[in-house]
Amino acid sequence: MVDYGALSLIPPLVVVVLAIVLRTSFEPLLIGCLAGFVLIALHTHGNFFTGFVDSMMHVIGDPTQGGSVWVILVCGLYGSLIGLMIRSGGTMKFGDWALSKIKSQRGALMGAWGLGLAIFLDDYLSALTVGLSMRKITDAFKIPRSKLAYIVNTTAAPWCVVVPISTWTIFTGTILESSGVAAKGAGLSTYWKMIPFVCYGYISVLIIPLFIFGMLPWFGKMKKADMHARETGKLTQMEFTMNSSLDVTPMNKQKQAKVIYFLLPVLVLLAATIYFDIDALKGVMITVTFTFLYYLIIKVGNFAQLSETVFTGFNSMVFALAILMMSYVLKDVNDKMGLTQYVLHGVSPYVNKQLLPLLVFASLSVIAVTTGSSWGLYAVAIPLVVPLANSLHSNVLLNCGAIVSAGVFGSNACLYSDATILTAQSTECNNLENGLAQMPYASIAFALSCVAYLILGYTVS
């Protein structure tokens, strides 16, 4: 295998720099991926374009849960479900009902935080549902979309890793089994023992109310967004470009909308996802089918309107999915160039038992936030870190918790991670505006997590 060394850092750095300069997402990802394949071709005497096309075919054809086809179907069908709920009038009615109960900006923000905690099964489900349902409410109180997006994003993946059961805990449990950390069939129960060590997850979630209640002041771009909203009445500062042709007009204007049109599909989605062992794809397929038939029977819309909405809803996710697929190609480039191995091997000479958790968290966080990879990072990093932890007699679960924290920090803070893109879609907030505004807040949670891992490294045997 070719050793690319520090060259493996070039593709993610190209993406980050261009994303900030161009203030867009897809083009920097594309250029960064092409740069990576050019470097690979120069070292292997291959064809960079062939490598790029082969990688896209490999990424799109990935059959595993959490792979590209799975993500395309899950996100697209979530778009279909959202389209159905919007056109039923139920989402609007839910917003009206919530507005009658919420009396202040603080209440609206706490409502978004609380709903994020309640929808913990899957970060995609949380990001899309909370953003969609709370957008009208926070708009009514002139809350900048970037502030809503920060809360939505930070109660999606970070909360999923500290609850006992979610798509994240189940997936990581399987990695713990395959890495020998947990016995076969005991991956989830082993993960539960690891939850106290997933520091970034609960720290990032718990500091949100401190900002909402003014114990910590809003600052940076978030504060500027508040001033911009007060002075101009505009809740965004950058143009939202990911919206598609989703029709938001009611299908049956003579049918009075009810809150149940929104709540019942959400409840079915949660129940179906749980029933099928936290399988988000099966859950959303059942829910779209149920919602279609439910709305047809009660005459919310006719067959043609419902069918059209299913497809336009799916289509509304296409641009977001294009960005996600290109981020997966970037991950493939990084894997081919050995980015994770390079970083881990680079820090290993400076490691001792006490500092290992901190260095694992910090180094892998850099990878996660520059590549947007979380689950892929777990699959590569856990088998590498476990033997290192064992050789230094460092607590294995503590170090695995540091890996999980690093991945979720990347999901939370990366400008083009799946969580950031889907949060932007649901809150209709430009993903760069969202990412740049929340970066300092994610950095606070990152710094506090570093302190926590330093302390735990010296206190947990």
C-alpha positions in Angstrom: 0.0 0.0 0.0 1.3 3.5 -1.0 2.2 5.7 2.0 0.9 9.2 1.2 2.0 10.7 4.5 1.2 14.4 4.9 -0.3 14.4 1.3 -3.4 12.7 2.8 -4.2 16.1 4.5 -4.5 17.9 1.2 -8.0 16.8 0.0 -9.9 17.8 3.2 -7.9 21.0 3.5 -8.8 21.9 -0.1 -12.5 21.3 0.7 -12.5 23.4 3.9 -10.6 26.4 2.4 -12.7 26.5 -0.8 -16.0 26.1 1.2 -15.1 29.2 3.2 -13.9 31.2 0.1 -16.6 30.2 -2.3 -19.4 30.0 0.4 -20.8 26.9 -1.1 -20.6 23.2 -0.5 -20.9 20.9 -3.5 -18.1 22.5 -5.7 -15.5 22.5 -2.9 -16.2 18.8 -2.3 -16.0 18.0 -5.9 -12.7 19.8 -6.3 -11.2 18.3 -3.1 -12.1 14.8 -4.3 -10.6 15.4 -7.7 -7.4 16.7 -6.1 -7.2 13.5 -4.0 -7.6 11.3 -7.0 -4.9 13.3 -8.9 -2.5 12.7 -6.0 -3.4 9.0 -6.0 -2.9 8.8 -9.8 0.5 10.4 -9.6 1.6 7.8 -7.1 0.1 4.8 -8.8 0.5 5.9 -12.4 -3.2 5.4 -12.8 -6.0 7.6 -14.4 -7.4 10.1 -11.9 -10.7 10.4 -13.7 -11.2 6.6 -13.8 -10.4 6.5 -10.1 -13.0 9.2 -9.4 -15.8 7.5 -11.4 -15.0 4.1 -9.8 -15.2 5.7 -6.4 -18.6 7.2 -7.1 -19.8 3.9 -8.4 -18.4 2.1 -5.3 -20.0 4.7 -2.9 -23.4 4.7 -4.6 -23.4 0.9 -4.7 -22.6 0.4 -1.0 -25.3 -2.0 0.2 -24.7 -1.7 3.9 -27.0 0.0 6.4 -25.7 3.5 6.6 -24.4 3.1 3.0 -25.2 5.4 0.2 -28.3 3.6 -1.2 -29.7 3.4 2.3 -29.1 7.1 2.9 -30.6 8.1 -0.4 -33.8 6.1 0.3 -34.0 7.3 4.0 -33.5 11.0 3.2 -35.6 10.9 0.1 -38.5 9.2 1.8 -38.2 11.6 4.8 -38.6 14.3 2.1 -41.8 12.6 0.9 -43.2 12.3 4.4 -42.4 16.0 5.1 -44.1 17.0 1.8 -47.2 15.0 2.7 -47.4 16.5 6.2 -46.9 20.0 4.9 -49.6 19.7 2.2 -52.0 18.2 4.7 -52.0 21.4 6.6 -51.0 19.4 9.7 -47.6 21.0 10.1 -49.0 24.5 9.9 -51.7 23.6 12.4 -49.1 22.2 14.8 -47.2 25.4 14.5 -50.4 27.4 15.3 -51.1 25.2 18.3 -47.5 25.5 19.6 -47.6 29.3 19.1 -50.6 29.5 21.4 -48.6 27.8 24.1 -45.2 29.5 23.6 -45.1 33.1 24.8 -41.4 34.1 24.3 -38.2 33.7 22.3 -36.8 31.7 25.2 -39.8 29.4 25.2 -39.5 28.9 21.5 -35.8 27.9 21.8 -36.5 25.6 24.7 -39.3 24.0 22.7 -36.8 23.3 19.9 -34.3 21.9 22.4 -37.0 19.7 24.2 -38.4 18.3 20.9 -34.8 17.5 19.9 -34.4 15.5 23.1 -37.7 13.7 22.5 -36.8 12.5 19.0 -33.7 10.6 19.8 -33.9 7.4 17.6 -32.1 8.8 14.6 -30.2 12.1 13.9 -31.8 12.4 10.4 -35.3 12.0 11.8 -34.4 14.6 14.6 -32.8 17.1 12.2 -35.7 17.0 9.7 -38.6 16.8 12.1 -37.5 19.4 14.7 -36.4 21.9 12.0 -39.6 21.6 10.1 -42.0 21.7 13.0 -40.2 24.5 14.9 -39.4 26.8 12.0 -42.7 28.7 12.0 -42.6 29.1 15.8 -39.2 30.6 15.9 -39.9 32.7 12.9 -42.9 34.2 14.8 -40.5 35.4 17.5 -38.0 36.8 15.0 -35.4 34.2 16.0 -32.6 33.9 13.4 -32.7 30.6 11.4 -29.0 30.0 12.3 -29.9 29.9 16.0 -32.7 27.4 15.4 -30.3 25.4 13.2 -27.7 25.4 16.0 -30.2 23.9 18.4 -31.6 21.4 15.8 -28.1 20.2 14.8 -26.8 20.0 18.3 -29.7 17.9 19.6 -29.5 15.5 16.6 -26.3 13.4 16.5 -24.9 14.5 19.9 -28.0 13.4 21.7 -28.2 10.1 19.7 -24.9 9.0 21.1 -25.8 9.4 24.8 -29.3 7.8 24.8 -29.5 4.0 25.4 -30.9 3.2 22.0 -30.6 4.9 18.6 -29.2 4.1 15.2 -25.8 5.5 16.4 -25.6 3.3 19.5 -26.7 0.2 17.6 -24.2 0.8 14.8 -21.3 1.5 17.2 -22.2 -1.6 19.2 -21.6 -3.7 16.1 -18.2 -2.2 15.7 -17.4 -2.9 19.3 -18.3 -6.5 18.7 -16.2 -6.8 15.5 -13.2 -5.2 17.3 -13.3 -7.6 20.2 -14.3 -4.9 22.7 -17.7 -6.6 23.3 -18.7 -10.2 23.1 -21.0 -11.2 20.2 -24.5 -10.0 20.9 -23.3 -7.7 23.7 -22.4 -4.7 21.6 -25.3 -2.6 22.8 -25.0 -3.4 26.4 -21.3 -2.7 26.2 -22.0 0.7 24.6 -24.3 1.5 27.6 -21.2 1.2 29.8 -19.4 3.6 27.5 -22.0 6.4 27.6 -20.4 8.3 30.5 -17.3 8.6 28.4 -19.0 10.1 25.4 -18.3 13.5 26.7 -18.9 15.7 23.7 -22.4 14.3 23.3 -23.8 15.4 26.6 -21.7 18.5 27.0 -22.8 20.0 23.7 -26.4 19.3 24.4 -26.4 20.6 28.0 -24.7 23.9 27.3 -27.6 24.9 25.0 -30.0 26.0 27.8 -27.1 28.0 29.3 -27.2 30.2 26.2 -31.0 30.2 26.0 -31.4 31.4 29.6 -28.6 34.0 29.3 -26.2 32.3 31.7 -23.8 32.3 28.8 -24.0 35.2 26.3 -24.7 34.7 22.6 -21.7 35.9 20.7 -20.0 36.0 17.2 -22.1 35.4 14.1 -25.1 34.2 16.2 -25.2 37.6 18.0 -24.8 39.4 14.7 -27.7 37.3 13.3 -29.8 38.5 16.2 -29.0 42.1 15.5 -29.6 41.6 11.8 -33.0 40.1 12.5 -34.0 43.0 14.8 -32.8 45.7 12.4 -34.1 44.2 9.1 -36.7 41.6 10.0 -34.7 39.1 7.9 -34.0 35.8 9.7 -31.2 34.7 7.3 -28.1 36.5 6.0 -27.2 34.1 3.2 -29.4 32.9 0.5 -30.9 29.4 1.0 -30.1 27.4 -2.1 -31.2 23.9 -1.4 -34.9 24.2 -1.7 -36.6 22.4 -4.6 -40.0 22.4 -6.2 -41.9 21.2 -3.2 -45.4 22.5 -3.3 -46.6 23.8 0.1 -50.2 24.6 -0.7 -52.9 22.5 0.9 -54.2 19.6 -1.2 -57.8 20.1 -0.1 -58.5 23.7 0.8 -62.1 22.7 1.9 -60.7 20.2 4.5 -59.9 21.9 7.8 -56.4 21.0 8.9 -55.9 19.3 12.2 -52.8 18.8 14.5 -53.4 15.1 14.3 -52.4 15.2 10.6 -48.9 16.0 11.8 -48.7 14.2 15.1 -50.1 10.8 13.9 -47.5 10.3 11.1 -44.7 11.3 13.5 -45.9 8.8 16.1 -46.2 6.0 13.5 -42.7 6.8 12.3 -41.3 6.5 15.9 -43.3 3.3 16.5 -42.4 1.6 13.2 -38.7 2.5 13.6 -38.6 1.0 17.1 -40.6 -2.1 15.9 -38.1 -2.8 13.2 -35.1 -2.7 15.6 -34.3 1.0 15.0 -34.2 0.6 11.2 -34.9 4.1 9.9 -35.5 2.9 6.3 -38.2 0.3 7.2 -39.7 2.9 9.7 -40.0 5.6 7.1 -41.3 3.3 4.3 -44.1 2.1 6.6 -44.9 5.6 7.6 -45.0 7.1 4.1 -47.4 4.2 3.1 -49.5 4.7 6.2 -49.7 8.5 5.7 -50.6 8.2 2.1 -53.5 5.8 2.9 -54.6 7.8 5.9 -54.8 11.1 4.0 -56.5 9.3 1.1 -59.2 7.8 3.4 -59.9 11.0 5.3 -59.8 12.9 2.0 -57.0 15.3 2.8 -56.0 14.8 -0.9 -56.9 12.7 -3.9 -54.7 9.9 -5.2 -53.0 12.0 -7.9 -52.2 14.8 -5.4 -50.7 12.4 -2.9 -48.7 10.6 -5.5 -47.3 13.8 -6.9 -46.4 15.0 -3.4 -44.5 11.8 -2.6 -42.3 12.4 -5.6 -41.9 16.2 -5.2 -41.0 15.6 -1.6 -38.3 13.1 -2.5 -37.1 15.5 -5.2 -36.7 18.3 -2.6 -33.9 16.3 -1.0 -31.9 15.8 -4.3 -29.4 18.7 -3.8 -28.8 17.8 -0.2 -28.2 14.2 -1.3 -25.8 15.3 -4.0 -23.7 17.0 -1.3 -23.9 13.9 0.9 -22.8 11.6 -1.9 -19.8 13.8 -2.7 -18.8 13.8 1.0 -18.8 10.0 0.9 -16.5 10.1 -2.1 -14.2 12.4 -0.1 -14.3 9.8 2.7 -13.3 7.2 0.1 -10.4 9.3 -1.0 -9.3 9.8 2.6 -9.5 6.0 3.2 -7.4 5.3 0.1 -4.8 7.8 1.2 -4.7 6.5 4.8 -5.7 9.8 6.5 -6.9 8.3 9.8 -3.9 6.0 10.0 -1.5 8.8 9.3 -2.9 11.0 12.0 -3.1 8.2 14.6 0.5 7.1 13.9 1.6 10.7 13.9 0.4 11.2 17.5 1.3 7.7 18.9 5.0 8.5 19.7 3.8 11.3 22.1 1.1 9.1 23.8 1.0 7.7 27.3 -1.7 6.0 29.2 -3.0 9.2 30.7 -3.0 11.4 27.6 -4.3 8.7 25.1 -8.0 9.6 25.5 -7.4 13.3 25.0 -5.1 12.7 22.0 -7.5 10.2 20.4 -10.4 12.7 20.8 -8.4 15.7 19.5 -6.7 14.0 16.6 -9.8 12.2 15.3 -11.9 15.3 15.8 -9.7 17.1 13.2 -10.3 14.2 10.8 -14.1 14.2 11.5 -14.6 17.9 11.1 -12.6 18.1 7.9 -14.1 15.0 6.2 -17.6 15.0 7.6 -17.2 11.3 8.3 -18.6 9.8 11.5 -19.7 6.2 11.1 -16.9 5.5 8.6 -14.4 7.0 11.1 -15.7 4.6 13.8 -15.2 1.6 11.5 -11.6 2.6 10.8 -10.5 4.1 14.1 -11.9 1.7 16.8 -10.0 -1.4 15.5 -6.8 0.8 15.4 -7.2 2.4 18.8 -8.3 -0.6 20.8 -4.9 -2.5 20.6 -3.1 0.8 21.3 -5.1 1.3 24.4 -4.6 -2.3 25.5 -0.8 -2.0 25.0 -0.7 1.2 27.2 -3.1 -0.3 29.8 -5.5 2.6 29.1 -9.2 2.1 29.7 -10.6 0.7 26.4 -14.2 2.0 26.9 -12.9 5.5 27.7 -10.9 5.6 24.5 -13.8 4.2 22.5 -16.0 6.9 24.0 -13.4 9.5 22.8 -13.7 8.1 19.3 -17.5 8.3 19.4 -17.2 11.9 20.7 -14.8 12.8 17.9 -17.2 11.5 15.2 -20.2 13.3 16.6 -18.2 16.5 16.9 -17.5 16.1 13.2 -21.2 15.6 12.4 -22.0 18.6 14.5 -19.3 21.0 13.3 -18.4 20.0 9.8 -19.8 22.5 7.2 -20.9 19.7 4.9 -21.7 16.8 7.2 -25.0 15.0 6.7 -26.4 16.4 9.9 -25.5 20.0 8.8 -27.0 19.6 5.4 -30.2 18.1 6.6 -30.5 20.7 9.3 -30.1 23.4 6.7 -32.8 21.7 4.6 -35.3 21.5 7.4 -34.7 25.0 8.8 -34.2 26.6 5.4 -30.9 28.1 6.6 -27.8 28.1 4.3 -25.6 25.3 5.5 -22.5 27.6 5.5 -24.4 30.2 7.5 -25.4 27.5 9.9 -22.0 25.9 10.1 -20.0 29.1 10.5 -22.4 30.5 13.1 -22.4 27.4 15.3 -18.7 26.6 15.0 -17.7 28.7 18.1 -20.3 27.0 20.2 -19.3 23.5 19.0 -15.7 24.6 19.8 -16.7 25.5 23.4 -18.1 21.9 23.8 -15.0 20.6 22.2 -12.7 22.4 24.6 -14.7 21.3 27.6 -14.6 17.7 26.3 -10.8 18.0 26.0 -10.6 19.0 29.7 -12.9 16.1 30.5 -10.8 13.6 28.7 -7.6 14.9 30.3 -9.2 14.5 33.7 -10.6 11.0 32.9 -7.3 9.9 31.5 -5.7 10.4 34.9 -8.6 9.2 37.0 -10.1 6.2 35.2 -8.1 3.1 35.3 
